[in-house]
Amino acid sequence: MTEIVDHGVTGKIIKEISEPVGLLMINCTFIEQALSAIFEITADEVYAAGRKVERPFGLDDKIKVCGKIFRNVDTLAHYREAVQSNLQQLKKIKVVRDTFAHGTVSKFETASSVFTFSVVNPQDDHHTLHEVRISADNIGNAAEVSYSLASFFSEARDRFDATRN
């Protein structure tokens, strides 16, 4: 395997993180699909409650809109605590996902297995950079949590769909 020697990342390290990074990215896709479906499934209740919410586009918007829906629509109150708790976890996982989606390795510390990424802000016109540091262990942890979140939001979507049909 080719080494990215200018940043100290070896083929061994790439191989080690490839699976958890892939799982994280795929799970975030499933989560985003589930949040979109939850928005569509609950739309009638949202509008019946007098709430006006625009259809969310990106994952950030979907997290915000789903949070508002479950905070403000009384008929969904019994799901509120679980959904809000999982949305908070998702915000943390999203930082790791965004780091891989919008960043590049700028440094790797072999002794601690910590990556430093330069991450572009895709939402500003100047594409400003900031640094994010993530250990190999935390990448694995993020993958595990993302799987739990994907399962939760997929099951929630299915429950909401079943109760509305």
Secondary structure, 3 states (H helix, E strand, C coil): CCCEHHHCECHHHHHHHHHHHHHHHHHHHHHHHHHHHHHHHHHHHHHHCCCCCCCCCCHHHHHHHHHHHHHHCHHHHHHHHHHHHHHHHHHHHHHHHHHHHHEEEEEEECCCCEEEEEEECCCCCCCCEEEEEEEHHHHHHHHHHHHHHHHHHHHHHHHHHHHHC
